[in-house]
Amino acid sequence: MQSWTLSAIDTPGGTLSPVVLHSEHEARAVLIGIQAGQELGDHEVKERAWIVVLEGEIEIGSGGQTVTAGPSTLVTFAPCERRAVRSPGGARILLLLAPWPGEGHYRGGDTPAAA
């Protein structure tokens, strides 16, 4: 068993310093601090993604729809679903990706040297 106290983990650069908590073939867990005004611009990943809002409030845009989400909100995205995440006042989120890496994540058959 492993456990983390998410509120005690530092993310000093906000979106510039995500913290990979755990990474295995089954899934990857990433803690992301979003400083006031920061955003994860329009993007997609090859994996199914879940975002759990831990602190603060975020705005998520996907498919022409925008959702405002506060603490204890869970949002999920299909593989390759585009989205943007921003926080006017700052937030902390947990991002879960599964499986890791998803099919097509690495181009040309490349795989990482270490997870």
DSSP file (Angstrom, degrees, kcal/mol; ACC not computed):
  #  RESIDUE AA STRUCTURE BP1 BP2  ACC     N-H-->O    O-->H-N    N-H-->O    O-->H-N    TCO  KAPPA ALPHA  PHI   PSI    X-CA   Y-CA   Z-CA
    1    1 A M              0   0    0      0, 0.0     2,-0.3     0, 0.0     0, 0.0   0.000 360.0 360.0 360.0 143.0    0.0    0.0    0.0
    2    2 A Q        -     0   0    0      2,-0.0     2,-0.3     0, 0.0     0, 0.0  -0.956 360.0-175.7-127.4 151.6    1.1    3.6   -0.7
    3    3 A S        -     0   0    0     -2,-0.3     2,-0.4     2,-0.0     0, 0.0  -0.989   7.9-161.8-146.3 155.9   -0.5    6.8    0.5
    4    4 A W        -     0   0    0     -2,-0.3     2,-0.9     5,-0.0     3,-0.1  -0.992  20.6-140.1-136.8 141.2   -0.1   10.5    0.0
    5    5 A T    >   -     0   0    0     -2,-0.4     3,-1.9     1,-0.2     4,-0.4  -0.859  24.8-166.8 -97.3  96.4   -1.3   13.5    1.9
    6    6 A L  G >  S+     0   0    0     -2,-0.9     3,-1.1     1,-0.3    -1,-0.2   0.801  80.5  58.2 -60.9 -33.9   -2.0   15.6   -1.1
    7    7 A S  G 3  S+     0   0    0      1,-0.2    -1,-0.3    -3,-0.1    -2,-0.0   0.696 104.0  54.6 -70.1 -16.6   -2.4   18.9    0.8
    8    8 A A  G <  S+     0   0    0     -3,-1.9     2,-0.5     2,-0.1    -1,-0.2   0.495  85.1  97.8 -94.3  -4.5    1.2   18.5    2.1
    9    9 A I  S <  S-     0   0    0     -3,-1.1     2,-0.2    -4,-0.4    10,-0.1  -0.749  72.2-131.5 -91.6 126.6    2.9   18.1   -1.3
   10   10 A D        +     0   0    0     -2,-0.5    -2,-0.1     1,-0.1    23,-0.0  -0.542  25.9 177.5 -79.9 137.0    4.4   21.3   -2.7
   11   11 A T    >   +     0   0    0     -2,-0.2     3,-1.8     1,-0.1     6,-0.1  -0.611  11.9 171.2-131.1  71.1    3.7   22.4   -6.3
   12   12 A P  T 3  S+     0   0    0      0, 0.0     3,-0.1     0, 0.0    -1,-0.1   0.739  72.9  45.2 -62.7 -29.2    5.7   25.7   -6.3
   13   13 A G  T >  S-     0   0    0      1,-0.3     3,-1.9     4,-0.1     2,-0.2   0.297  95.1-144.9 -97.5  11.6    5.5   26.5  -10.0
   14   14 A G  G X  S+     0   0    0     -3,-1.8     3,-2.1     1,-0.3    19,-0.5  -0.435  80.8   3.3  62.0-129.3    1.8   25.7  -10.4
   15   15 A T  G 3  S+     0   0    0      1,-0.3    -1,-0.3    -2,-0.2    19,-0.1   0.669 129.6  65.3 -64.8 -14.9    1.2   24.1  -13.8
   16   16 A L  G <  S+     0   0    0     -3,-1.9    -1,-0.3     1,-0.2    -2,-0.2   0.584 105.4  43.0 -82.4  -9.7    4.9   24.2  -14.5
   17   17 A S  S <  S+     0   0    0     -3,-2.1    -1,-0.2    16,-0.3    -3,-0.2  -0.378  71.6 172.3-134.6  59.2    5.7   21.7  -11.7
   18   18 A P        -     0   0    0      0, 0.0     2,-0.6     0, 0.0    14,-0.2  -0.363  27.5-134.8 -63.5 149.9    3.2   18.9  -11.7
   19   19 A V  E     -A   31   0A   0     12,-2.9    12,-2.9   -10,-0.1     2,-0.8  -0.933   4.7-145.1-113.1 114.6    4.1   16.1   -9.3
   20   20 A V  E     -A   30   0A   0     -2,-0.6    10,-0.2    10,-0.2     3,-0.1  -0.694  19.7-179.7 -77.0 113.9    3.8   12.5  -10.6
   21   21 A L  E     -     0   0A   0      8,-2.5     2,-0.3    -2,-0.8    -1,-0.2   0.856  65.3  -3.4 -83.5 -38.4    2.7   10.6   -7.6
   22   22 A H  E     -A   29   0A   0      7,-1.4     7,-2.7     2,-0.1     2,-0.4  -0.979  58.3-174.3-157.9 140.9    2.5    7.2   -9.1
   23   23 A S  E     +A   28   0A   0     -2,-0.3     2,-0.3     5,-0.2     5,-0.2  -0.915  21.1 141.2-146.5 115.1    3.1    5.7  -12.6
   24   24 A E        -     0   0    0      3,-2.6     3,-0.3    -2,-0.4    76,-0.2  -0.829  64.8 -91.3-138.4 175.1    2.5    2.1  -13.6
   25   25 A H  S    S+     0   0    0     -2,-0.3    75,-2.0     1,-0.2     3,-0.1   0.813 123.6  55.2 -62.4 -28.8    1.0    0.5  -16.7
   26   26 A E  S    S-     0   0    0      1,-0.2     2,-0.3    73,-0.2    -1,-0.2   0.872 123.7 -28.9 -73.5 -36.5   -2.4    0.5  -15.2
   27   27 A A        -     0   0    0     -3,-0.3    -3,-2.6    72,-0.2     2,-0.4  -0.989  47.2-130.4-170.7 165.0   -2.6    4.3  -14.5
   28   28 A R  E     -AB  23  97A   0     69,-2.3    69,-2.6    -2,-0.3     2,-0.5  -0.997  15.4-157.3-130.5 137.9   -0.7    7.5  -13.7
   29   29 A A  E     -AB  22  96A   0     -7,-2.7    -8,-2.5    -2,-0.4    -7,-1.4  -0.972  13.6-177.8-117.1 127.2   -1.6    9.9  -10.9
   30   30 A V  E     -AB  20  95A   0     65,-2.9    65,-3.4    -2,-0.5     2,-0.5  -0.989  17.3-149.6-131.0 127.8   -0.5   13.5  -11.1
   31   31 A L  E     -AB  19  94A   0    -12,-2.9   -12,-2.9    -2,-0.4     2,-0.5  -0.840  20.2-172.3 -94.4 129.2   -1.0   16.3   -8.6
   32   32 A I  E     - B   0  93A   0     61,-2.8    61,-2.9    -2,-0.5     2,-0.5  -0.980  14.3-158.1-129.0 122.7   -1.2   19.7  -10.2
   33   33 A G  E     - B   0  92A   0    -19,-0.5     2,-0.6    -2,-0.5   -16,-0.3  -0.837  11.0-159.1 -91.1 133.2   -1.3   23.1   -8.5
   34   34 A I  E     - B   0  91A   0     57,-3.4    57,-2.6    -2,-0.5     3,-0.1  -0.947  10.2-145.9-115.7 112.2   -2.8   25.8  -10.6
   35   35 A Q    >   -     0   0    0     -2,-0.6     3,-2.9    55,-0.2    55,-0.4  -0.352  43.1 -70.5 -73.2 157.7   -1.8   29.3   -9.6
   36   36 A A  T 3  S+     0   0    0     53,-0.4    53,-0.2     1,-0.3    -1,-0.2  -0.221 123.6   9.8 -50.1 125.9   -4.3   32.1   -9.9
   37   37 A G  T 3  S+     0   0    0     50,-2.8    -1,-0.3     1,-0.3    52,-0.1   0.278  99.3 125.6  86.5 -10.6   -4.7   32.9  -13.6
   38   38 A Q    <   -     0   0    0     -3,-2.9    49,-1.9    49,-0.4     2,-0.3  -0.367  36.6-173.9 -76.8 160.6   -2.8   29.8  -14.8
   39   39 A E  E     -E   86   0B   0     47,-0.2     2,-0.8    -3,-0.1    47,-0.3  -0.994  35.4-129.8-150.1 157.5   -4.3   27.4  -17.3
   40   40 A L  E     -E   85   0B   0     45,-3.7    45,-2.2    -2,-0.3     3,-0.2  -0.921  49.0-137.5-101.1  99.6   -3.6   24.1  -19.0
   41   41 A G  E     -     0   0B   0     -2,-0.8    42,-0.2    43,-0.2    44,-0.1   0.145  42.9 -49.3 -57.1 175.0   -4.4   25.3  -22.5
   42   42 A D  E    S+     0   0B   0     42,-0.1     2,-0.3    40,-0.1    42,-0.2  -0.219  84.9 138.1 -50.2 120.5   -6.4   23.4  -25.1
   43   43 A H  E     -E   83   0B   0     40,-2.7    40,-2.3    -3,-0.2     2,-0.3  -0.944  36.6-151.2-156.5 172.0   -5.0   19.9  -25.1
   44   44 A E        -     0   0    0     -2,-0.3     2,-0.3    38,-0.2    38,-0.1  -0.968   6.0-152.9-146.2 160.9   -5.8   16.2  -25.3
   45   45 A V        -     0   0    0     36,-0.3    35,-3.1    -2,-0.3    36,-0.3  -0.924  25.4-124.5-130.9 160.4   -4.2   12.9  -24.1
   46   46 A K  S    S+     0   0    0     -2,-0.3    57,-0.2    33,-0.2     2,-0.2   0.631  89.1  75.2 -79.0 -14.0   -4.4    9.4  -25.4
   47   47 A E  S    S-     0   0    0     55,-0.2    33,-0.4    32,-0.1     2,-0.3  -0.535  94.7 -97.9 -95.1 160.6   -5.6    8.0  -22.1
   48   48 A R  E     -C   98   0A   0     50,-2.1    50,-2.1    -2,-0.2     2,-0.4  -0.616  50.1-152.6 -67.5 139.6   -9.0    8.3  -20.3
   49   49 A A  E     -CD  97  77A   0     28,-2.0    28,-2.8    -2,-0.3     2,-0.4  -0.944  18.9-169.6-125.0 141.1   -8.6   11.1  -17.9
   50   50 A W  E     -CD  96  76A   0     46,-2.4    46,-2.7    -2,-0.4     2,-0.5  -0.992   6.4-162.4-124.3 136.1  -10.2   11.9  -14.6
   51   51 A I  E     -CD  95  75A   0     24,-3.0    24,-2.5    -2,-0.4     2,-0.5  -0.983   2.6-169.2-118.4 127.1   -9.8   15.3  -12.8
   52   52 A V  E     -CD  94  74A   0     42,-2.5    42,-2.5    -2,-0.5     2,-0.6  -0.973  18.5-138.6-112.7 123.9  -10.6   15.6   -9.1
   53   53 A V  E     +C   93   0A   0     20,-2.4    19,-2.5    -2,-0.5    20,-0.4  -0.732  26.5 172.5 -83.0 120.6  -10.8   19.1   -7.7
   54   54 A L  E     +     0   0A   0     38,-2.7     2,-0.3    -2,-0.6    39,-0.2   0.839  64.4   2.6 -95.3 -42.0   -9.1   19.1   -4.3
   55   55 A E  E    S+C   92   0A   0     37,-1.7    37,-2.0    16,-0.1    -1,-0.4  -0.979 109.4   5.6-144.7 152.5   -9.0   22.8   -3.5
   56   56 A G  E    S-C   91   0A   0     -2,-0.3     2,-0.4    35,-0.2    35,-0.2  -0.274  86.1 -68.3  75.6-158.5  -10.1   26.0   -5.1
   57   57 A E        -     0   0    0     33,-1.0    32,-0.4    13,-0.2     2,-0.3  -0.997  40.3-168.6-140.1 139.7  -12.2   26.3   -8.3
   58   58 A I  E     -F   69   0B   0     11,-2.6    11,-2.8    -2,-0.4     2,-0.5  -0.876  16.0-140.3-124.6 159.2  -11.5   25.5  -11.9
   59   59 A E  E     -FG  68  86B   0     27,-3.0    27,-2.3    -2,-0.3     2,-0.5  -0.989  19.6-164.8-116.9 127.1  -13.2   26.2  -15.2
   60   60 A I  E     -FG  67  85B   0      7,-3.0     7,-2.6    -2,-0.5     2,-0.5  -0.954   2.6-166.2-116.9 125.5  -13.1   23.3  -17.7
   61   61 A G  E     +FG  66  84B   0     23,-2.6    23,-1.9    -2,-0.5     2,-0.3  -0.939  19.8 152.9-110.8 131.4  -13.9   23.8  -21.4
   62   62 A S  E >   -F   65   0B   0      3,-2.9     3,-1.8    -2,-0.5    21,-0.1  -0.921  65.4  -6.1-157.5 128.7  -14.5   20.8  -23.6
   63   63 A G  T 3  S-     0   0    0     -2,-0.3     3,-0.1     1,-0.3    20,-0.1   0.837 127.9 -53.0  59.0  35.9  -16.6   20.4  -26.8
   64   64 A G  T 3  S+     0   0    0      1,-0.3     2,-0.4     0, 0.0    -1,-0.3   0.508 117.9 109.8  78.7   3.3  -18.1   23.9  -26.6
   65   65 A Q  E <   -F   62   0B   0     -3,-1.8    -3,-2.9     2,-0.0     2,-0.4  -0.888  51.4-158.9-112.9 142.7  -19.2   23.4  -23.1
   66   66 A T  E     -F   61   0B   0     -2,-0.4     2,-0.4    -5,-0.2    -5,-0.2  -0.983   6.6-171.6-123.5 134.8  -17.8   25.0  -19.9
   67   67 A V  E     -F   60   0B   0     -7,-2.6    -7,-3.0    -2,-0.4     2,-0.5  -0.979  15.0-147.0-124.0 135.2  -18.1   23.7  -16.4
   68   68 A T  E     -F   59   0B   0     -2,-0.4     2,-0.4    -9,-0.2    -9,-0.2  -0.904  25.1-171.3 -98.6 128.6  -17.1   25.4  -13.2
   69   69 A A  E     -F   58   0B   0    -11,-2.8   -11,-2.6    -2,-0.5     3,-0.1  -0.976   9.1-176.2-130.8 132.7  -15.9   22.8  -10.6
   70   70 A G    >   -     0   0    0     -2,-0.4     3,-1.5     1,-0.2   -17,-0.3  -0.438  49.2 -35.4-111.6-172.4  -15.1   23.2   -7.0
   71   71 A P  T 3  S+     0   0    0      0, 0.0    -1,-0.2     0, 0.0   -17,-0.2  -0.116 125.4  18.9 -51.5 140.0  -13.8   20.9   -4.3
   72   72 A S  T 3  S+     0   0    0    -19,-2.5     2,-0.4     1,-0.3   -18,-0.1   0.555  89.4 136.2  71.1  16.3  -14.9   17.2   -4.5
   73   73 A T    <   -     0   0    0     -3,-1.5   -20,-2.4   -20,-0.4     2,-0.5  -0.759  38.3-160.0 -89.4 137.7  -15.9   17.5   -8.1
   74   74 A L  E     -D   52   0A   0     -2,-0.4     2,-0.4   -22,-0.2   -22,-0.2  -0.975  10.5-179.7-117.7 129.7  -14.9   14.7  -10.4
   75   75 A V  E     -D   51   0A   0    -24,-2.5   -24,-3.0    -2,-0.5     2,-0.3  -0.980   7.4-161.5-127.9 140.4  -14.8   15.2  -14.2
   76   76 A T  E     -D   50   0A   0     -2,-0.4     2,-0.4   -26,-0.2   -26,-0.2  -0.924   2.7-163.5-125.4 151.8  -13.9   12.5  -16.7
   77   77 A F  E     -D   49   0A   0    -28,-2.8   -28,-2.0    -2,-0.3     3,-0.1  -0.983  21.5-121.0-132.1 141.5  -12.8   12.7  -20.4
   78   78 A A    >   -     0   0    0     -2,-0.4     3,-2.1   -30,-0.2   -31,-0.1  -0.376  52.6 -76.6 -71.1 157.8  -12.7   10.1  -23.1
   79   79 A P  T 3  S+     0   0    0      0, 0.0   -33,-0.2     0, 0.0   -31,-0.2  -0.329 120.6  12.2 -54.7 137.9   -9.3    9.3  -24.7
   80   80 A C  T 3  S+     0   0    0    -35,-3.1     2,-0.5   -33,-0.4   -34,-0.1   0.529  88.2 145.1  69.1   9.3   -8.4   12.1  -27.2
   81   81 A E    <   -     0   0    0     -3,-2.1   -36,-0.3   -36,-0.3    -1,-0.2  -0.681  48.2-129.1 -77.7 124.6  -11.2   14.4  -25.9
   82   82 A R        +     0   0    0     -2,-0.5     2,-0.3   -38,-0.1   -19,-0.2  -0.417  38.5 158.1 -75.5 148.1   -9.9   18.0  -26.1
   83   83 A R  E     -E   43   0B   0    -40,-2.3   -40,-2.7   -42,-0.2     2,-0.3  -0.986  30.3-147.9-161.2 162.6  -10.1   20.3  -23.1
   84   84 A A  E     - G   0  61B   0    -23,-1.9   -23,-2.6    -2,-0.3     2,-0.4  -0.992  13.3-162.6-135.4 141.3   -8.7   23.4  -21.4
   85   85 A V  E     +EG  40  60B   0    -45,-2.2   -45,-3.7    -2,-0.3     2,-0.3  -0.991  15.9 164.8-128.0 129.2   -8.5   23.9  -17.6
   86   86 A R  E     -EG  39  59B   0    -27,-2.3   -27,-3.0    -2,-0.4   -47,-0.2  -0.949  22.0-155.7-139.6 161.8   -8.0   27.2  -16.0
   87   87 A S        -     0   0    0    -49,-1.9   -50,-2.8    -2,-0.3   -49,-0.4  -0.893   4.8-168.8-141.1 109.7   -8.4   28.7  -12.5
   88   88 A P  S    S+     0   0    0      0, 0.0    -1,-0.1     0, 0.0   -30,-0.1   0.864  95.7  26.2 -62.3 -35.3   -9.0   32.4  -12.0
   89   89 A G  S    S-     0   0    0    -32,-0.4   -53,-0.4     1,-0.2   -31,-0.1   0.438 120.3 -92.9-110.7  -0.5   -8.3   32.1   -8.2
   90   90 A G        -     0   0    0    -55,-0.4   -33,-1.0   -33,-0.3     2,-0.3   0.076  44.9-172.5  99.2 146.9   -6.0   29.1   -8.0
   91   91 A A  E     -BC  34  56A   0    -57,-2.6   -57,-3.4   -35,-0.2     2,-0.4  -0.968  21.6-130.5-161.5 170.8   -6.7   25.5   -7.4
   92   92 A R  E     -BC  33  55A   0    -37,-2.0   -38,-2.7    -2,-0.3   -37,-1.7  -0.996  30.0-179.2-134.0 128.5   -5.2   22.0   -6.7
   93   93 A I  E     -BC  32  53A   0    -61,-2.9   -61,-2.8    -2,-0.4     2,-0.5  -0.909  24.8-138.9-129.4 155.6   -6.3   19.1   -8.8
   94   94 A L  E     -BC  31  52A   0    -42,-2.5   -42,-2.5    -2,-0.3     2,-0.5  -0.973  20.7-160.7-111.0 124.2   -5.5   15.4   -9.0
   95   95 A L  E     -BC  30  51A   0    -65,-3.4   -65,-2.9    -2,-0.5     2,-0.4  -0.922   4.8-168.9-108.3 126.2   -5.3   14.0  -12.6
   96   96 A L  E     -BC  29  50A   0    -46,-2.7   -46,-2.4    -2,-0.5     2,-0.4  -0.962   1.8-170.4-115.5 131.5   -5.6   10.3  -13.2
   97   97 A L  E     -BC  28  49A   0    -69,-2.6   -69,-2.3    -2,-0.4   -48,-0.2  -0.981  14.8-139.1-123.4 130.3   -4.7    8.8  -16.6
   98   98 A A  E    S+ C   0  48A   0    -50,-2.1   -50,-2.1    -2,-0.4   -71,-0.2  -0.996  73.8  15.5-149.9 142.7   -5.5    5.2  -17.5
   99   99 A P  S    S-     0   0    0      0, 0.0   -73,-0.2     0, 0.0   -72,-0.2   0.753  95.7-117.3 -69.6 169.1   -4.1    3.1  -18.9
  100  100 A W  S    S+     0   0    0    -75,-2.0   -73,-0.1     1,-0.3     2,-0.1  -0.977  96.5  14.2-122.0 128.1   -0.7    4.5  -18.8
  101  101 A P  S    S-     0   0    0      0, 0.0    -1,-0.3     0, 0.0     3,-0.1   0.730  94.3-142.4 -77.6 153.3    0.6    5.2  -21.4
  102  102 A G    >   -     0   0    0     -3,-0.2     3,-2.4     1,-0.2     4,-0.3  -0.312  39.2 -74.7 -72.7 160.2   -2.5    5.0  -23.6
  103  103 A E  T 3  S+     0   0    0      1,-0.3    -1,-0.2   -57,-0.2     0, 0.0  -0.335 122.6  16.2 -57.3 127.5   -2.3    3.5  -27.1
  104  104 A G  T 3  S+     0   0    0      2,-0.2    -1,-0.3    -3,-0.1    -2,-0.1   0.447  86.4 122.7  88.2   1.2   -0.6    6.1  -29.4
  105  105 A H  S <  S+     0   0    0     -3,-2.4     2,-0.5     1,-0.1    -2,-0.1   0.927  72.9  47.6 -62.0 -44.3    0.8    8.1  -26.5
  106  106 A Y  S >  S-     0   0    0     -4,-0.3     3,-0.8     4,-0.1    -2,-0.2  -0.860  89.8-132.6-100.9 129.3    4.3    7.7  -27.9
  107  107 A R  G >  S+     0   0    0     -2,-0.5     3,-1.6     1,-0.2    -2,-0.1  -0.478  82.3  15.7 -80.4 148.1    4.9    8.3  -31.5
  108  108 A G  G 3  S-     0   0    0      1,-0.3    -1,-0.2    -2,-0.2     3,-0.1   0.708 127.6 -68.2  67.1  20.7    6.8    5.9  -33.8
  109  109 A G  G <  S+     0   0    0     -3,-0.8    -1,-0.3     1,-0.2    -2,-0.1   0.496  91.0 151.1  79.1   1.2    6.6    3.1  -31.3
  110  110 A D    <   -     0   0    0     -3,-1.6    -1,-0.2     1,-0.0    -4,-0.1  -0.371  24.0-169.9 -65.9 145.7    8.9    5.0  -28.8
  111  111 A T        -     0   0    0     -3,-0.1     2,-0.0    -6,-0.1    -4,-0.0  -0.939  30.2 -93.4-130.3 156.8    8.5    4.2  -25.2
  112  112 A P        -     0   0    0      0, 0.0     3,-0.1     0, 0.0    -6,-0.0  -0.329  23.9-129.7 -69.6 153.0   10.0    6.0  -22.2
  113  113 A A  S    S+     0   0    0      1,-0.3     2,-0.3     2,-0.0     0, 0.0   0.874  94.2   6.4 -67.4 -37.7   13.2    4.7  -20.7
  114  114 A A              0   0    0      1,-0.0    -1,-0.3    -3,-0.0     0, 0.0  -0.995 360.0 360.0-147.0 144.4   11.6    4.7  -17.3
  115  115 A A              0   0    0     -2,-0.3    -2,-0.0    -3,-0.1    -1,-0.0   0.469 360.0 360.0 -75.5 360.0    8.1    5.4  -16.1
